[in-house]
Amino acid sequence: MIVPNPFHNDNLGKLILRVTVGMLILFHGVHKILNPGSLDFISKQLGSNGLPQALAYGVYLGEVIAPLMIILGIFSRLGGLLVFGNMGFALFLAHRSQLFTLTTSGGWALELQGFYLFSGLAVLFLGSGRMAIRPD
């Protein structure tokens, strides 16, 4: 008889990942809602790279709507894709110069951005699991 491992629960692991990445990036989105002037920097970065400044409003999609989708488990894969895309823009627009930089303690200067980027990708590939409003 095979005894199930009580620590093997893919659905719980997916829920923990979803809630963690969703909540942490949602704080950034709420900050931008409460401080709409923070979009000015994003708009300027977009404009200086030849992109429409109106794309700056996409940050609300990537940092508010997508995290809520991920946390609640409603179209989680799409939410993961949106977070991944949002972080791709952030890395391109604001953090290119830090891509190969380390901190004074030896860590990657873009650890947080990398966490969001690859966590969004993980949610895209893993999906929501069963512990979701709309499991996929």
Protein Blocks (a to p, Z undefined) as FASTA:
>chain_A
ZZddfklcfklmmmmmmmmmmmmmmmmmmmmmmmmmlmmmmmmmmmmnopafklmmmmmm
mmmmmmmmmmnopaklmmmmmmmmmmmmmmmmmmmmmmmcccfkopafklmmmmmmmmmm
mmmmnonojmbfbdZZ
